[in-house]
Amino acid sequence: MVKTASTMVPLGTKASDFRLQDTQGRWRTLADFAPAPALLVAFLSNHCPYVQHVRNGLAQLARDWNKRKIAVVGINSNDVQAYPDDSPEQMKLEVTRAGYDFPYLFDADQSVAKAYRAACTPDFFLFDARRALFYRGQMDGARPGNDVPVTGADLAAALDALLAHKPPPAPQRPSLGCNIKWKPGREPEWFSK
């Protein structure tokens, strides 16, 4: 497990479009989430201990946000040849295990992870109604073994500020997790082993 931090893309960056399949075989695009006043894009993995540590909290956060009409989408961009635990079949099981009620999409060619400059799992990107980046970074300070409770506090504070038309919270701390498992030869310039 290589511990990797978010790239911390500049705030205001526009969300990149995508067309990816969910665990039910439906194609999803960025436009599918257009009615939502905010969109959280979360890069996830089934096998990553950092994601496993926060997944129940993320599932609860998403259920709470759903009541407020906030959209959440999970994306798995890992190389499934090298990491079969992240295969689409395993993603279906993960949705049930974790209790995700949001679409969990498979980025088979890793182009979406590259477009978002995602570096780790979990990696979170919160976009406003115009799909401009408002927050990127950690869900909260919880990490495997650090005894900090999973609360989603950083993401929740960012969403509250966004919906109240306040400035983005500062400082924004990078997420930390497993590096995205890039296919050989597909590694982006920000990837380091």
Buried (B, 14 or more C-beta within 10 A) or exposed (E): EEEBBBBBBEBEBEBBEBEBBBBEEEEBEBEBBEEBEBBBBBBBBBBBBBBBBBBEBBBBBBBEBBEEEBBBBBBBBBBBEEBEBBBBEBBBEBBEBBEBEBBBBBBBEBBBBBEBBBBBBBBBBBBBBEBEBBBBBBBBBBBEEEEEEBBBBBBBEBBEBBBEEEEBBEEBBBBBBBBBBBBEEBBBEEBEE
